[in-house]
Amino acid sequence: MRLGRESDIGGYDWPTILLWGLLVFCGWAMIFAAGYQDDGSFESFYDLNKTYGKQLLWIVVGLTIVGLMQLLESKIYRTFSPLFYGGAALLLVAVLFTKPINGATSWFDIGGFRFQPSEFAKVSTCIMLATYLSLPTSRMQELRVKLTALAIIIGPLFLVLLQGDVGSCLVYFAFVIMLFRAGMNAFLYILGITALFLSIAALLYDDTWWLVNLILLISSAVLMKSWKKNDLWLGLIAGAALLSYLLFEPLGFMVVSIFNATLFVTLAILNILEKNWETSIYASVISLVAILFSTSVNYIVNNLIGTHRQERIWVWLRPEKCHPLGPLYNVEQSKFAIGSGGWTGKGFLQGERTKLDYVPEQSTDFIFCTVGEEWGFLGTFLIISLFFALILRILFLAQRQRSLFSKFYALGVACILFLHVFINVGMTTGLVPVIGIPLPFISYGGSSLLSFSILMGLLIKLDSRRLFVFR
């Protein structure tokens, strides 16, 4: 009779529901703080002319949807996953023909409310990918399965990119993390991380000669380790590489590059003479690709992408190139607001910078600075701890699922939450570029709140029925 009780209220994971509820409550409180004005204009918490009134409406709608989801059979979501995925794709295509808002065609404007289909596309993609990975024929070791899984991710990502919403595109990389747990080759992730670091390094300076030299020296060190003819030669070559920087840098990086290139070629030839062909070929190909990639990133960012996106990158990596009243202003004001809160904050509804709208998008993308100003370090620590606890709890739920579909879906939800939190908190503190990603459950926005409500609603539904799964 134990299984019968699992369909009752006791079958739900209440720690997850409690953490989720606390975050939604804290989010509404911060939206109220960002929208409240102490000028006698406050009429009601339900005032739909205010952001906090609208958000309260979305909370009620979200809870209603979640409640209705609990009445449906769990297998319905898996069975109709292609329909959900296809419907979301059609909406992503249709929104391309709407009027641009803030430079992006990402919203349907219906009766004063904005609907963003890319938020719901994340949900459908998560369900579709979990469905595909749970098929008995889906073995990640096969190239066909890898390409199909990547195609499921790239399809909506490409459509969102066409909308001009680069921030939402990055969220789809959460599903790439999900594929790692499904068995994707770890080398691909190492390659991706290396490309990311090379991109950042290439953009730190206008001249990429220093990076070219660094790549050549690292490759030469690999060839030195491979060529074990004489330890004395290794010391002499390493010393010569160091002296090249000390003696020839005044003459320009071009001279240093020629020297290091000669050093690299010499070591490659010595390895070939020792019949160590593979190391020489690998080192040469990898070095060439790394140099071409680094220089191309620098060229693309400086010459091919729009000024708006350039400024977002420079705000992050090289703020000295930005005008203080331009895009840098948002980040600086956000950091000032967070820093001004101190340890315990200025108190609820007492944030000066919040009241005076120093930070644009205070209720949406930069809501975290309101937390920092009014609740201080302790408040921000509390919010981050709640997210951390929720993500860990979801990972725990993923591990105890009997169904592969439920397991992969829960992993996808955890990855989406992690990436959203990491990017949003990072951009409000200047650690990552400002790319316009909301903080889950905290930022104002009906589409965001409803999409995360659906994600969580399906998760607790699947977990509540886990003991009914016998395979």
C-alpha positions as a Markdown table, in Angstrom:
| # | Residue | x | y | z |
|---|---|---|---|---|
| 1 | Met | 0.0 | 0.0 | 0.0 |
| 2 | Arg | 3.0 | 2.3 | 0.2 |
| 3 | Leu | 2.9 | 3.0 | -3.5 |
| 4 | Gly | -0.6 | 4.2 | -3.3 |
| 5 | Arg | 0.3 | 7.0 | -0.9 |
| 6 | Glu | 2.9 | 8.3 | -3.3 |
| 7 | Ser | 0.2 | 9.9 | -5.4 |
| 8 | Asp | -1.0 | 11.8 | -2.4 |
| 9 | Ile | 0.4 | 15.0 | -1.0 |
| 10 | Gly | 3.1 | 13.1 | 0.7 |
| 11 | Gly | 4.7 | 12.0 | -2.6 |
| 12 | Tyr | 6.0 | 15.5 | -3.3 |
| 13 | Asp | 9.4 | 16.7 | -2.4 |
| 14 | Trp | 8.6 | 19.5 | 0.1 |
| 15 | Pro | 12.2 | 20.8 | 0.6 |
| 16 | Thr | 12.3 | 21.6 | -3.2 |
| 17 | Ile | 8.8 | 23.2 | -3.1 |
| 18 | Leu | 9.8 | 25.3 | 0.0 |
| 19 | Leu | 13.1 | 26.5 | -1.5 |
| 20 | Trp | 11.2 | 27.4 | -4.7 |
| 21 | Gly | 8.5 | 29.2 | -2.8 |
| 22 | Leu | 11.0 | 31.2 | -0.7 |
| 23 | Leu | 12.7 | 32.4 | -3.9 |
| 24 | Val | 9.4 | 33.5 | -5.5 |
| 25 | Phe | 8.5 | 35.4 | -2.3 |
| 26 | Cys | 11.9 | 37.1 | -2.1 |
| 27 | Gly | 11.6 | 38.0 | -5.8 |
| 28 | Trp | 8.2 | 39.6 | -5.4 |
| 29 | Ala | 9.5 | 41.6 | -2.3 |
| 30 | Met | 12.4 | 42.9 | -4.3 |
| 31 | Ile | 10.2 | 43.9 | -7.3 |
| 32 | Phe | 7.9 | 45.7 | -4.8 |
| 33 | Ala | 10.9 | 47.5 | -3.4 |
| 34 | Ala | 12.1 | 48.5 | -6.9 |
| 35 | Gly | 8.7 | 49.8 | -7.9 |
| 36 | Tyr | 7.5 | 51.3 | -4.6 |
| 37 | Gln | 7.6 | 55.1 | -4.3 |
| 38 | Asp | 7.1 | 56.8 | -1.0 |
| 39 | Asp | 5.0 | 59.7 | -2.5 |
| 40 | Gly | 1.5 | 58.6 | -1.6 |
| 41 | Ser | 1.0 | 56.9 | -5.0 |
| 42 | Phe | 0.7 | 53.4 | -3.5 |
| 43 | Glu | -2.9 | 52.1 | -3.8 |
| 44 | Ser | -2.8 | 48.3 | -3.6 |
| 45 | Phe | -0.5 | 45.3 | -3.9 |
| 46 | Tyr | -2.7 | 44.2 | -6.8 |
| 47 | Asp | -2.2 | 47.5 | -8.8 |
| 48 | Leu | -1.7 | 46.2 | -12.4 |
| 49 | Asn | -0.2 | 49.6 | -13.4 |
| 50 | Lys | 2.8 | 48.7 | -11.2 |
| 51 | Thr | 5.4 | 46.0 | -11.8 |
| 52 | Tyr | 4.7 | 44.4 | -8.4 |
| 53 | Gly | 1.0 | 44.1 | -9.2 |
| 54 | Lys | 1.6 | 42.5 | -12.5 |
| 55 | Gln | 4.2 | 40.1 | -11.0 |
| 56 | Leu | 1.7 | 39.1 | -8.3 |
| 57 | Leu | -0.8 | 38.3 | -11.1 |
| 58 | Trp | 1.9 | 36.2 | -12.9 |
| 59 | Ile | 2.6 | 34.3 | -9.6 |
| 60 | Val | -1.1 | 33.4 | -9.3 |
| 61 | Val | -1.2 | 32.3 | -13.0 |
| 62 | Gly | 2.0 | 30.3 | -12.6 |
| 63 | Leu | 0.7 | 28.5 | -9.5 |
| 64 | Thr | -2.6 | 27.8 | -11.4 |
| 65 | Ile | -0.6 | 26.2 | -14.3 |
| 66 | Val | 1.5 | 24.2 | -11.9 |
| 67 | Gly | -1.6 | 22.9 | -10.2 |
| 68 | Leu | -3.2 | 21.9 | -13.4 |
| 69 | Met | 0.0 | 20.1 | -14.5 |
| 70 | Gln | -0.2 | 17.9 | -11.4 |
| 71 | Leu | -3.6 | 16.6 | -12.7 |
| 72 | Leu | -2.1 | 15.3 | -15.9 |
| 73 | Glu | -0.4 | 11.9 | -16.3 |
| 74 | Ser | 3.4 | 12.2 | -16.3 |
| 75 | Lys | 3.8 | 10.2 | -19.6 |
| 76 | Ile | 1.8 | 12.9 | -21.5 |
| 77 | Tyr | 4.8 | 15.3 | -21.4 |
| 78 | Arg | 7.1 | 12.7 | -22.8 |
| 79 | Thr | 4.6 | 11.5 | -25.4 |
| 80 | Phe | 3.9 | 14.9 | -26.8 |
| 81 | Ser | 7.4 | 16.3 | -26.5 |
| 82 | Pro | 7.8 | 16.6 | -30.3 |
| 83 | Leu | 4.6 | 18.6 | -30.4 |
| 84 | Phe | 5.8 | 21.0 | -27.7 |
| 85 | Tyr | 9.1 | 21.4 | -29.4 |
| 86 | Gly | 7.6 | 22.0 | -32.8 |
| 87 | Gly | 5.1 | 24.5 | -31.4 |
| 88 | Ala | 7.8 | 26.5 | -29.7 |
| 89 | Ala | 9.8 | 26.5 | -32.9 |
| 90 | Leu | 6.8 | 27.9 | -34.8 |
| 91 | Leu | 6.5 | 30.7 | -32.2 |
| 92 | Leu | 10.2 | 31.5 | -32.5 |
| 93 | Val | 9.7 | 31.9 | -36.3 |
| 94 | Ala | 6.6 | 34.0 | -35.9 |
| 95 | Val | 8.1 | 36.4 | -33.5 |
| 96 | Leu | 10.7 | 37.3 | -36.1 |
| 97 | Phe | 8.0 | 39.2 | -38.0 |
| 98 | Thr | 7.1 | 41.4 | -35.0 |
| 99 | Lys | 8.2 | 45.0 | -34.4 |
| 100 | Pro | 11.7 | 45.2 | -32.8 |
| 101 | Ile | 11.9 | 46.2 | -29.1 |
| 102 | Asn | 15.2 | 47.4 | -27.8 |
| 103 | Gly | 16.8 | 46.1 | -31.0 |
| 104 | Ala | 15.5 | 42.6 | -30.8 |
| 105 | Thr | 12.4 | 40.9 | -32.2 |
| 106 | Ser | 11.8 | 38.7 | -29.2 |
| 107 | Trp | 8.4 | 39.6 | -27.9 |
| 108 | Phe | 4.7 | 39.4 | -28.8 |
| 109 | Asp | 3.0 | 42.5 | -27.4 |
| 110 | Ile | -0.6 | 41.4 | -26.4 |
| 111 | Gly | -2.8 | 43.9 | -24.6 |
| 112 | Gly | -0.1 | 45.6 | -22.8 |
| 113 | Phe | 1.6 | 42.3 | -21.8 |
| 114 | Arg | 4.7 | 41.0 | -23.5 |
| 115 | Phe | 5.1 | 37.4 | -24.3 |
| 116 | Gln | 8.6 | 36.0 | -25.0 |
| 117 | Pro | 8.6 | 32.6 | -26.8 |
| 118 | Ser | 12.3 | 32.0 | -26.2 |
| 119 | Glu | 11.6 | 31.5 | -22.5 |
| 120 | Phe | 9.1 | 28.6 | -23.3 |
| 121 | Ala | 11.4 | 27.2 | -26.0 |
| 122 | Lys | 13.9 | 26.4 | -23.2 |
| 123 | Val | 11.2 | 24.3 | -21.5 |
| 124 | Ser | 10.3 | 22.4 | -24.7 |
| 125 | Thr | 13.9 | 21.9 | -25.6 |
| 126 | Cys | 14.6 | 20.4 | -22.2 |
| 127 | Ile | 11.7 | 18.0 | -22.5 |
| 128 | Met | 12.6 | 17.0 | -26.1 |
| 129 | Leu | 16.2 | 16.4 | -25.3 |
| 130 | Ala | 15.4 | 14.4 | -22.2 |
| 131 | Thr | 12.9 | 12.3 | -24.3 |
| 132 | Tyr | 15.6 | 11.6 | -27.0 |
| 133 | Leu | 18.4 | 10.8 | -24.5 |
| 134 | Ser | 16.1 | 8.3 | -22.7 |
| 135 | Leu | 15.4 | 6.3 | -25.8 |
| 136 | Pro | 16.9 | 2.7 | -25.7 |
| 137 | Thr | 18.6 | 3.4 | -29.1 |
| 138 | Ser | 20.2 | 6.7 | -27.9 |
| 139 | Arg | 23.8 | 5.7 | -27.1 |
| 140 | Met | 26.0 | 8.8 | -26.8 |
| 141 | Gln | 29.0 | 6.9 | -28.1 |
| 142 | Glu | 27.4 | 6.9 | -31.6 |
| 143 | Leu | 28.0 | 9.9 | -33.9 |
| 144 | Arg | 24.4 | 9.8 | -35.0 |
| 145 | Val | 23.1 | 10.3 | -31.5 |
| 146 | Lys | 25.6 | 13.1 | -30.8 |
| 147 | Leu | 24.6 | 15.0 | -33.9 |
| 148 | Thr | 20.9 | 14.5 | -33.3 |
| 149 | Ala | 21.2 | 15.7 | -29.7 |
| 150 | Leu | 23.2 | 18.8 | -30.8 |
| 151 | Ala | 20.6 | 19.5 | -33.5 |
| 152 | Ile | 17.8 | 19.5 | -31.0 |
| 153 | Ile | 19.8 | 22.2 | -29.1 |
| 154 | Ile | 21.0 | 24.2 | -32.1 |
| 155 | Gly | 17.6 | 24.5 | -33.8 |
| 156 | Pro | 15.9 | 26.9 | -31.3 |
| 157 | Leu | 19.3 | 28.5 | -30.5 |
| 158 | Phe | 19.7 | 29.6 | -34.1 |
| 159 | Leu | 16.1 | 31.0 | -34.2 |
| 160 | Val | 16.7 | 32.9 | -31.0 |
| 161 | Leu | 20.0 | 34.2 | -32.5 |
| 162 | Leu | 18.1 | 35.5 | -35.5 |
| 163 | Gln | 16.0 | 37.6 | -33.1 |
| 164 | Gly | 19.1 | 39.5 | -31.9 |
| 165 | Asp | 18.8 | 38.1 | -28.4 |
| 166 | Val | 22.3 | 36.9 | -27.7 |
| 167 | Gly | 21.7 | 36.6 | -24.0 |
| 168 | Ser | 19.0 | 33.9 | -24.4 |
| 169 | Cys | 21.2 | 32.0 | -26.8 |
| 170 | Leu | 23.8 | 31.4 | -24.1 |
| 171 | Val | 21.2 | 29.7 | -21.9 |
| 172 | Tyr | 21.1 | 26.9 | -24.4 |
| 173 | Phe | 24.6 | 26.0 | -23.5 |
| 174 | Ala | 23.1 | 24.6 | -20.3 |
| 175 | Phe | 21.9 | 21.6 | -22.4 |
| 176 | Val | 25.5 | 21.0 | -23.5 |
| 177 | Ile | 26.4 | 20.5 | -19.9 |
| 178 | Met | 23.5 | 18.1 | -19.7 |
| 179 | Leu | 25.0 | 16.1 | -22.6 |
| 180 | Phe | 28.2 | 15.6 | -20.6 |
| 181 | Arg | 26.2 | 13.6 | -18.0 |
| 182 | Ala | 24.7 | 11.6 | -20.8 |
| 183 | Gly | 28.1 | 10.5 | -21.9 |
| 184 | Met | 29.4 | 13.1 | -24.4 |
| 185 | Asn | 33.2 | 13.0 | -24.9 |
| 186 | Ala | 35.0 | 15.1 | -22.2 |
| 187 | Phe | 37.5 | 16.2 | -24.9 |
| 188 | Leu | 34.9 | 18.3 | -26.6 |
| 189 | Tyr | 34.3 | 20.3 | -23.4 |
| 190 | Ile | 38.1 | 20.7 | -22.8 |
| 191 | Leu | 38.2 | 22.1 | -26.4 |
| 192 | Gly | 35.4 | 24.5 | -25.7 |
| 193 | Ile | 36.9 | 25.8 | -22.5 |
| 194 | Thr | 40.2 | 26.3 | -24.3 |
| 195 | Ala | 38.5 | 28.2 | -27.1 |
| 196 | Leu | 36.8 | 30.4 | -24.5 |
| 197 | Phe | 40.1 | 31.2 | -22.7 |
| 198 | Leu | 41.8 | 31.9 | -26.0 |
| 199 | Ser | 39.0 | 34.3 | -27.0 |
| 200 | Ile | 39.3 | 36.2 | -23.8 |
| 201 | Ala | 43.0 | 36.4 | -24.0 |
| 202 | Ala | 42.9 | 37.6 | -27.6 |
| 203 | Leu | 40.6 | 40.5 | -26.6 |
| 204 | Leu | 42.6 | 41.7 | -23.6 |
| 205 | Tyr | 44.9 | 43.7 | -25.9 |
| 206 | Asp | 44.6 | 45.2 | -29.4 |
| 207 | Asp | 47.8 | 43.5 | -30.5 |
| 208 | Thr | 47.7 | 39.7 | -30.5 |
| 209 | Trp | 51.4 | 39.2 | -31.0 |
| 210 | Trp | 51.9 | 38.5 | -27.3 |
| 211 | Leu | 49.3 | 35.7 | -27.5 |
| 212 | Val | 51.0 | 34.3 | -30.6 |
| 213 | Asn | 54.3 | 34.2 | -28.8 |
| 214 | Leu | 52.7 | 32.5 | -25.8 |
| 215 | Ile | 51.2 | 29.8 | -27.9 |
| 216 | Leu | 54.5 | 29.2 | -29.7 |
| 217 | Leu | 56.4 | 28.9 | -26.3 |
| 218 | Ile | 53.8 | 26.5 | -24.9 |
| 219 | Ser | 54.0 | 24.4 | -28.0 |
| 220 | Ser | 57.8 | 24.5 | -27.9 |
| 221 | Ala | 57.7 | 23.4 | -24.2 |
| 222 | Val | 55.6 | 20.3 | -25.3 |
| 223 | Leu | 58.1 | 19.5 | -28.0 |
| 224 | Met | 61.0 | 19.9 | -25.5 |
| 225 | Lys | 59.4 | 17.4 | -23.2 |
| 226 | Ser | 58.9 | 15.0 | -26.0 |
| 227 | Trp | 62.5 | 15.3 | -27.4 |
| 228 | Lys | 64.6 | 13.8 | -24.6 |
| 229 | Lys | 67.9 | 13.9 | -26.3 |
| 230 | Asn | 69.8 | 15.9 | -23.8 |
| 231 | Asp | 68.7 | 17.8 | -20.7 |
| 232 | Leu | 71.3 | 20.4 | -21.3 |
| 233 | Trp | 69.8 | 21.3 | -24.6 |
| 234 | Leu | 66.4 | 21.7 | -22.9 |
| 235 | Gly | 67.8 | 24.2 | -20.5 |
| 236 | Leu | 69.6 | 26.1 | -23.2 |
| 237 | Ile | 66.5 | 26.3 | -25.4 |
| 238 | Ala | 64.3 | 27.4 | -22.5 |
| 239 | Gly | 66.9 | 30.0 | -21.5 |
| 240 | Ala | 67.0 | 31.3 | -25.1 |
| 241 | Ala | 63.2 | 31.6 | -25.2 |
| 242 | Leu | 63.3 | 33.7 | -22.0 |
| 243 | Leu | 66.2 | 35.9 | -23.3 |
| 244 | Ser | 64.2 | 36.5 | -26.5 |
| 245 | Tyr | 61.7 | 38.5 | -24.5 |
| 246 | Leu | 64.2 | 40.3 | -22.3 |
| 247 | Leu | 66.5 | 41.3 | -25.2 |
| 248 | Phe | 64.3 | 41.6 | -28.3 |
| 249 | Glu | 61.1 | 43.0 | -26.9 |
| 250 | Pro | 62.3 | 46.6 | -27.4 |
| 251 | Leu | 62.6 | 45.8 | -31.1 |
| 252 | Gly | 59.0 | 44.7 | -31.3 |
| 253 | Phe | 57.0 | 41.6 | -30.9 |
| 254 | Met | 57.5 | 40.7 | -34.6 |
| 255 | Val | 61.2 | 40.0 | -33.9 |
| 256 | Val | 60.3 | 37.9 | -30.9 |
| 257 | Ser | 57.7 | 36.0 | -32.9 |
| 258 | Ile | 60.2 | 35.1 | -35.6 |
| 259 | Phe | 62.7 | 33.9 | -33.0 |
| 260 | Asn | 60.0 | 31.8 | -31.2 |
| 261 | Ala | 58.7 | 30.4 | -34.5 |
| 262 | Thr | 62.3 | 29.4 | -35.5 |
| 263 | Leu | 62.6 | 27.7 | -32.1 |
| 264 | Phe | 59.4 | 25.8 | -32.6 |
| 265 | Val | 60.2 | 24.6 | -36.1 |
| 266 | Thr | 63.7 | 23.5 | -34.9 |
| 267 | Leu | 62.2 | 21.4 | -32.1 |
| 268 | Ala | 59.6 | 20.0 | -34.5 |
| 269 | Ile | 62.4 | 18.9 | -36.9 |
| 270 | Leu | 64.4 | 17.4 | -34.0 |
| 271 | Asn | 61.4 | 15.3 | -33.0 |
| 272 | Ile | 60.9 | 14.1 | -36.5 |
| 273 | Leu | 64.5 | 13.0 | -36.7 |
| 274 | Glu | 63.9 | 11.0 | -33.5 |
| 275 | Lys | 60.9 | 9.4 | -35.3 |
| 276 | Asn | 58.5 | 11.2 | -33.0 |
| 277 | Trp | 56.2 | 12.2 | -35.9 |
| 278 | Glu | 52.9 | 12.2 | -34.0 |
| 279 | Thr | 54.0 | 14.8 | -31.4 |
| 280 | Ser | 55.4 | 17.1 | -34.1 |
| 281 | Ile | 52.2 | 16.9 | -36.2 |
| 282 | Tyr | 49.8 | 17.4 | -33.3 |
| 283 | Ala | 51.8 | 20.3 | -31.9 |
| 284 | Ser | 52.0 | 22.0 | -35.3 |
| 285 | Val | 48.4 | 21.6 | -36.1 |
| 286 | Ile | 47.1 | 22.7 | -32.7 |
| 287 | Ser | 49.5 | 25.7 | -32.6 |
| 288 | Leu | 48.4 | 26.8 | -36.1 |
| 289 | Val | 44.7 | 26.4 | -35.2 |
| 290 | Ala | 45.1 | 28.3 | -31.9 |
| 291 | Ile | 46.9 | 31.2 | -33.6 |
| 292 | Leu | 44.4 | 31.5 | -36.4 |
| 293 | Phe | 41.5 | 31.2 | -34.0 |
| 294 | Ser | 42.9 | 33.9 | -31.6 |
| 295 | Thr | 43.6 | 36.4 | -34.4 |
| 296 | Ser | 40.2 | 35.8 | -36.0 |
| 297 | Val | 38.4 | 36.4 | -32.7 |
| 298 | Asn | 40.1 | 39.7 | -32.4 |
| 299 | Tyr | 39.3 | 40.7 | -35.9 |
| 300 | Ile | 35.7 | 39.7 | -35.7 |
| 301 | Val | 35.0 | 41.6 | -32.5 |
| 302 | Asn | 36.8 | 44.7 | -33.7 |
| 303 | Asn | 35.5 | 44.8 | -37.3 |
| 304 | Leu | 32.4 | 42.6 | -37.9 |
| 305 | Ile | 30.0 | 42.7 | -34.9 |
| 306 | Gly | 27.8 | 45.7 | -34.0 |
| 307 | Thr | 29.0 | 48.6 | -31.8 |
| 308 | His | 26.4 | 47.7 | -29.2 |
| 309 | Arg | 27.8 | 44.2 | -28.7 |
| 310 | Gln | 31.3 | 45.5 | -28.8 |
| 311 | Glu | 30.6 | 47.8 | -26.0 |
| 312 | Arg | 29.2 | 45.0 | -23.8 |
| 313 | Ile | 32.5 | 43.1 | -24.3 |
| 314 | Trp | 34.6 | 46.1 | -23.5 |
| 315 | Val | 32.6 | 46.9 | -20.4 |
| 316 | Trp | 33.6 | 43.5 | -19.2 |
| 317 | Leu | 37.2 | 43.1 | -20.3 |
| 318 | Arg | 38.4 | 46.6 | -21.0 |
| 319 | Pro | 36.3 | 49.2 | -19.2 |
| 320 | Glu | 38.9 | 51.9 | -20.0 |
| 321 | Lys | 37.7 | 51.9 | -23.6 |
| 322 | Cys | 34.1 | 52.7 | -22.6 |
| 323 | His | 32.6 | 56.1 | -21.9 |
| 324 | Pro | 31.6 | 56.4 | -18.2 |
| 325 | Leu | 28.1 | 57.6 | -19.1 |
| 326 | Gly | 27.6 | 54.9 | -21.8 |
| 327 | Pro | 27.2 | 51.2 | -21.3 |
| 328 | Leu | 29.7 | 51.2 | -18.4 |
| 329 | Tyr | 27.3 | 53.3 | -16.4 |
| 330 | Asn | 24.8 | 50.5 | -15.7 |
| 331 | Val | 27.5 | 48.1 | -14.3 |
| 332 | Glu | 29.2 | 50.8 | -12.3 |
| 333 | Gln | 25.8 | 51.9 | -10.7 |
| 334 | Ser | 24.9 | 48.3 | -10.0 |
| 335 | Lys | 28.2 | 47.7 | -8.2 |
| 336 | Phe | 27.8 | 51.0 | -6.3 |
| 337 | Ala | 24.3 | 50.0 | -5.2 |
| 338 | Ile | 25.4 | 46.5 | -4.1 |
| 339 | Gly | 28.5 | 47.9 | -2.3 |
| 340 | Ser | 26.5 | 50.6 | -0.5 |
| 341 | Gly | 24.4 | 48.0 | 1.3 |
| 342 | Gly | 27.3 | 47.0 | 3.5 |
| 343 | Trp | 26.8 | 43.9 | 5.7 |
| 344 | Thr | 23.2 | 44.2 | 6.6 |
| 345 | Gly | 21.8 | 46.6 | 4.0 |
| 346 | Lys | 19.9 | 49.9 | 4.3 |
| 347 | Gly | 16.6 | 48.2 | 5.1 |
| 348 | Phe | 13.6 | 47.1 | 3.1 |
| 349 | Leu | 12.2 | 50.0 | 1.0 |
| 350 | Gln | 15.2 | 52.2 | 2.1 |
| 351 | Gly | 17.4 | 51.8 | -0.9 |
| 352 | Glu | 18.3 | 55.3 | -2.2 |
| 353 | Arg | 19.7 | 54.2 | -5.6 |
| 354 | Thr | 16.7 | 51.8 | -6.0 |
| 355 | Lys | 14.2 | 54.6 | -5.4 |
| 356 | Leu | 15.9 | 57.1 | -7.6 |
| 357 | Asp | 16.3 | 54.6 | -10.5 |
| 358 | Tyr | 20.0 | 55.0 | -10.8 |
| 359 | Val | 20.3 | 51.6 | -12.3 |
| 360 | Pro | 18.3 | 51.0 | -15.6 |
| 361 | Glu | 16.3 | 47.7 | -15.7 |
| 362 | Gln | 16.2 | 47.7 | -11.9 |
| 363 | Ser | 13.3 | 45.3 | -11.7 |
| 364 | Thr | 14.4 | 42.9 | -14.4 |
| 365 | Asp | 18.0 | 42.2 | -15.3 |
| 366 | Phe | 19.6 | 44.2 | -12.5 |
| 367 | Ile | 17.2 | 43.2 | -9.7 |
| 368 | Phe | 20.2 | 41.7 | -7.8 |
| 369 | Cys | 21.6 | 45.1 | -7.0 |
| 370 | Thr | 18.3 | 45.9 | -5.2 |
| 371 | Val | 18.9 | 42.9 | -3.0 |
| 372 | Gly | 22.5 | 44.1 | -2.3 |
| 373 | Glu | 21.5 | 47.7 | -1.4 |
| 374 | Glu | 18.5 | 46.9 | 0.8 |
| 375 | Trp | 19.6 | 43.5 | 2.3 |
| 376 | Gly | 23.4 | 43.9 | 2.2 |
| 377 | Phe | 25.9 | 41.1 | 2.1 |
| 378 | Leu | 23.8 | 38.9 | 4.3 |
| 379 | Gly | 20.8 | 39.3 | 1.9 |
| 380 | Thr | 22.8 | 38.5 | -1.2 |
| 381 | Phe | 24.4 | 35.6 | 0.6 |
| 382 | Leu | 20.9 | 34.3 | 1.5 |
| 383 | Ile | 19.6 | 34.6 | -2.1 |
| 384 | Ile | 22.6 | 32.8 | -3.5 |
| 385 | Ser | 22.4 | 30.1 | -0.8 |
| 386 | Leu | 18.8 | 29.5 | -1.6 |
| 387 | Phe | 19.7 | 29.0 | -5.3 |
| 388 | Phe | 22.6 | 26.8 | -4.4 |
| 389 | Ala | 20.5 | 24.7 | -2.1 |
| 390 | Leu | 17.7 | 24.4 | -4.8 |
| 391 | Ile | 20.2 | 23.4 | -7.5 |
| 392 | Leu | 21.8 | 20.8 | -5.2 |
| 393 | Arg | 18.3 | 19.5 | -4.3 |
| 394 | Ile | 17.3 | 19.1 | -7.9 |
| 395 | Leu | 20.6 | 17.2 | -8.6 |
| 396 | Phe | 19.6 | 14.9 | -5.7 |
| 397 | Leu | 16.2 | 14.4 | -7.2 |
| 398 | Ala | 17.8 | 13.6 | -10.6 |
| 399 | Gln | 19.9 | 10.8 | -9.0 |
| 400 | Arg | 17.0 | 9.1 | -7.3 |
| 401 | Gln | 14.8 | 8.9 | -10.5 |
| 402 | Arg | 14.1 | 5.5 | -11.9 |
| 403 | Ser | 13.1 | 6.9 | -15.3 |
| 404 | Leu | 15.9 | 8.0 | -17.6 |
| 405 | Phe | 13.6 | 10.7 | -18.9 |
| 406 | Ser | 13.0 | 12.1 | -15.4 |
| 407 | Lys | 16.7 | 11.9 | -14.7 |
| 408 | Phe | 17.8 | 13.8 | -17.8 |
| 409 | Tyr | 15.0 | 16.3 | -17.4 |
| 410 | Ala | 16.0 | 17.1 | -13.8 |
| 411 | Leu | 19.6 | 17.6 | -14.9 |
| 412 | Gly | 18.5 | 20.0 | -17.6 |
| 413 | Val | 16.5 | 22.0 | -15.1 |
| 414 | Ala | 19.5 | 22.2 | -12.7 |
| 415 | Cys | 21.8 | 23.3 | -15.6 |
| 416 | Ile | 19.4 | 26.0 | -16.8 |
| 417 | Leu | 19.0 | 27.4 | -13.2 |
| 418 | Phe | 22.8 | 27.4 | -12.7 |
| 419 | Leu | 23.6 | 29.2 | -15.9 |
| 420 | His | 20.9 | 31.8 | -15.3 |
| 421 | Val | 22.0 | 32.5 | -11.8 |
| 422 | Phe | 25.7 | 32.5 | -12.7 |
| 423 | Ile | 25.3 | 34.9 | -15.6 |
| 424 | Asn | 22.8 | 37.3 | -13.9 |
| 425 | Val | 24.7 | 37.7 | -10.7 |
| 426 | Gly | 28.0 | 37.9 | -12.6 |
| 427 | Met | 26.8 | 40.7 | -14.9 |
| 428 | Thr | 25.4 | 42.8 | -12.0 |
| 429 | Thr | 28.8 | 42.6 | -10.3 |
| 430 | Gly | 30.9 | 43.1 | -13.5 |
| 431 | Leu | 32.2 | 39.5 | -13.6 |
| 432 | Val | 30.6 | 38.6 | -16.9 |
| 433 | Pro | 29.3 | 40.8 | -19.8 |
| 434 | Val | 25.9 | 42.4 | -19.6 |
| 435 | Ile | 23.7 | 40.2 | -21.8 |
| 436 | Gly | 20.2 | 40.6 | -20.4 |
| 437 | Ile | 19.4 | 37.3 | -18.7 |
| 438 | Pro | 16.8 | 37.4 | -15.8 |
| 439 | Leu | 17.4 | 36.0 | -12.3 |
| 440 | Pro | 15.0 | 33.1 | -12.0 |
| 441 | Phe | 12.0 | 33.8 | -9.7 |
| 442 | Ile | 13.5 | 37.1 | -8.7 |
| 443 | Ser | 13.5 | 39.3 | -11.8 |
| 444 | Tyr | 10.2 | 40.9 | -13.0 |
| 445 | Gly | 8.7 | 39.3 | -16.1 |
| 446 | Gly | 5.7 | 37.1 | -16.8 |
| 447 | Ser | 7.4 | 34.9 | -19.5 |
| 448 | Ser | 10.4 | 34.2 | -17.3 |
| 449 | Leu | 8.3 | 33.4 | -14.2 |
| 450 | Leu | 5.9 | 31.2 | -16.1 |
| 451 | Ser | 8.6 | 29.3 | -17.9 |
| 452 | Phe | 10.5 | 28.5 | -14.7 |
| 453 | Ser | 7.2 | 27.6 | -13.0 |
| 454 | Ile | 6.5 | 25.1 | -15.7 |
| 455 | Leu | 10.0 | 23.7 | -15.4 |
| 456 | Met | 9.6 | 23.3 | -11.7 |
| 457 | Gly | 6.0 | 22.1 | -11.9 |
| 458 | Leu | 6.9 | 19.2 | -14.2 |
| 459 | Leu | 10.0 | 18.4 | -12.1 |
| 460 | Ile | 8.0 | 17.9 | -8.9 |
| 461 | Lys | 5.3 | 16.0 | -10.8 |
| 462 | Leu | 7.8 | 13.5 | -12.2 |
| 463 | Asp | 9.5 | 13.1 | -8.9 |
| 464 | Ser | 6.2 | 12.5 | -7.1 |
| 465 | Arg | 5.5 | 9.6 | -9.4 |
| 466 | Arg | 9.0 | 8.1 | -9.4 |
| 467 | Leu | 8.0 | 5.0 | -7.3 |
| 468 | Phe | 5.4 | 4.1 | -10.0 |
| 469 | Val | 8.2 | 3.6 | -12.5 |
| 470 | Phe | 9.4 | 0.0 | -12.7 |
| 471 | Arg | 12.0 | 0.3 | -15.3 |
